[in-house]
Amino acid sequence: MNALIIIRTAISSLGANKLRAGLTLLGIVIGVAAVITLMSIGRGVQATITERIQALGTNLLFVRPGETSSRGVGGGQGSASSLTIEDAYALSESEFTPSISAVAPELGTSAQVVAGRKNTFANITGITPEYEEVRNAPVEFGRFISQGDVDRNATVAVLGYQVAQDLYGFRSPIGQPIRISGRQFEVIGVLEEQGGSSFFSFDDRIMVPITAAYYRLASSRTTQGGISVQTINVKTQGVQVMDSALAEVATILRLRHRITGEDDFTVTSQQETIEALEEATNAFVFFLGAIAGISLLVGGIGIMNIMLVSVTERTREIGIRKAMGAKRRDILLQFVSEATLLSLGGGGVGLFLGWVLSNMLNDRAIIGTSPTQTAFSFDIALLALVVSAAIGLFFGIYPAMRAASLHPIEAFRHE
Amino acid sequence: MIELQDVTKIYRMGSLDVAALGGVSLTIREGEMAAIMGRSGSGKSTLMNLIGCLDAPTSGRYLLDGEDVGRFGEDRLAAVRNQKVGFVFQTYNLLPRLTALANVELPLLYGNAKDRGRRCLEALRRVGLGDRVNHRPQELSGGEQQRVGIARALVKEPSILLADEPTGNLDSRSSEEIMGILQQLNRDEGITVIIVTHEPEIAGHTGRIVSIRDGLIVDDQTVAEPRQAAVQGMEGAGRGS
């Protein structure tokens, strides 16, 4: 029996019961469309996140304090307060750090913010002027925090775009008073809108001089004196000197902290952050696909169910075909091809539906408020088709084996 | 040439062994037309299943054209059925959703046959249904359906035609037509025709009547002058019913 005849026979058999075939097909259509749509969304979100982090620059290093340890119980990375603003200055001023172009320490906290009758809770970041260049946070109105502000512990603040909108609407906030954690500050600037997820955006932040953040707002202070910081952002001369920059930072800090054993700080690169995030978002995409895969599985069980019914109903036909000389393999192939045709047909329609759906969802806000590009791609389509064909084979083989193993005489006796 | 040598067939029904055939020896020469007679439960259907290679004997030997097909496995038996045996059934056993032509094509699908369309048309013409090729079984009369069945049995040009109560569901006129066709196939083309029946009148159309009872052959006699079917030839069959 050649392939053409097998396919022709399968189509004619399925055509004999169109409603049943259509409903079985629908199970696969929904499954495949769900897989394609959800994976397109997942891929889109993944691409957006990676893109936004990469926009910050890939030549950044982040220095954070190591973890505290109390009787062997770790307090988590960054829990120690071993890094100070002096460390940051040492890194930027040392002549032994040729790979480093700029250093920007930061100290974050969150606080109640009041402006006029408006009142909100915001992330406060204590910074130095270098932050503008290192983390690429340009000012839209007014000015950024200056070295003078830092030296004087000045109570001045630069607002993220969203915070400015929330508190002042369309009025200019420049020169306006703002109360942060009960202390009066003056707004001197507003940052450019960044958009994107809140994860890496400055839109919902308020920036103040790091000295003001430490002496006026921070809840805890170190006993050794000096301003302790949470992160030192290090901008290197370029991506190609990341390794030497990392070594320079480590050398300087080990000397300053008189470390002989384990470091009391960690250095991560922007690239590592991207990789870690990509790993996380991969899991997210896989998870979405797996959820949709469950509906595909249910569709496959539907195929198996209907094929089992079909084998029982067509016992006599199987007997006739065997009497006419059909071998076990012929009957097996006939039923397997029917199941595969069902699932592949469903896969094809589902593929089209998934493509239409992911195009419809493109540039719409799916997660959060910012629009997300969905990334329908060839490999997802191929995956969906291969998986649906495999489902047809997998769930079709058992009913087909039952059909093939029917003895011709038994099959004839069946009414 | 069909040679059964002390063939038995035992079916297992639950914990009971039932002997459907208890030692049958029978030889049917090529080109013979014979009837196997017996009441229901006599073992005649079992005998036909064995001769038709639908089943293998429990013991004994079955030589078909010198080949010991009794030892063949299921798939080799299928190949033998496809090449050597044509089946005609009491209930026609046509596939209802296929046209007459597609039904006749069925045996050709399982043997890499070339020129299928022409051979099917030819077979349908031989039974006088050249103008009914695209009709489905339910659009045909009983006699016509049985003729499609015969065309299907003929299409692979088998050496043996096995007919199990071929006229059991037909009126007497259609029965005569069918018997006429079977007689003509035997006479003009030399096909071995074996008819299983319980009607003496049908058996009388053949040259030899083998009677079977309780799984044993009790009588085997030659018919001196077989009754000739009233409606002769396939041209006549074409205008029937």
Boltz contact constraints between the chains, C-beta under 6 A:
constraints:
  - contact:
      token1: [A, 1]
      token2: [B, 109]
      max_distance: 6.0
  - contact:
      token1: [A, 5]
      token2: [B, 109]
      max_distance: 6.0
  - contact:
      token1: [A, 16]
      token2: [B, 97]
      max_distance: 6.0
  - contact:
      token1: [A, 317]
      token2: [B, 95]
      max_distance: 6.0
  - contact:
      token1: [A, 320]
      token2: [B, 93]
      max_distance: 6.0
  - contact:
      token1: [A, 323]
      token2: [B, 87]
      max_distance: 6.0
  - contact:
      token1: [A, 324]
      token2: [B, 106]
      max_distance: 6.0
  - contact:
      token1: [A, 324]
      token2: [B, 107]
      max_distance: 6.0
  - contact:
      token1: [A, 325]
      token2: [B, 78]
      max_distance: 6.0
  - contact:
      token1: [A, 325]
      token2: [B, 81]
      max_distance: 6.0
  - contact:
      token1: [A, 325]
      token2: [B, 82]
      max_distance: 6.0
  - contact:
      token1: [A, 325]
      token2: [B, 107]
      max_distance: 6.0
  - contact:
      token1: [A, 325]
      token2: [B, 110]
      max_distance: 6.0
  - contact:
      token1: [A, 326]
      token2: [B, 110]
      max_distance: 6.0
  - contact:
      token1: [A, 327]
      token2: [B, 75]
      max_distance: 6.0
  - contact:
      token1: [A, 327]
      token2: [B, 78]
      max_distance: 6.0
  - contact:
      token1: [A, 330]
      token2: [B, 110]
      max_distance: 6.0
  - contact:
      token1: [A, 408]
      token2: [B, 54]
      max_distance: 6.0
  - contact:
      token1: [A, 409]
      token2: [B, 49]
      max_distance: 6.0
  - contact:
      token1: [A, 409]
      token2: [B, 54]
      max_distance: 6.0
  - contact:
      token1: [A, 409]
      token2: [B, 55]
      max_distance: 6.0
